[in-house]
Amino acid sequence: MPRLPRVTARQVIVLLEKKGFKLARQSGSHKIYKSLAGVRVTVPFHDNKILHPKILKSIIEDAGIDLLE
């Protein structure tokens, strides 16, 4: 797997929304997004902090997004 980019939660949310995910609900600092296919992705939202690479990898795998996108 190529090296993951350093991105914020806000950038991940923009990508998820472009891929058709909608905000389903929020629990504290975690935003839960769902696709029309029923895929659920949780994004920890802490202003402009960079997401840890393991968290980003988990979001990418859960959403079924190709890393090259």
Buried (B, 14 or more C-beta within 10 A) or exposed (E): EEEBEEBBBEBBBEBBEEBEBEEEEEEEEEBBBBBEEEBEBBBBBEEEEBBEEEBBBBBBEBBEBEEEE
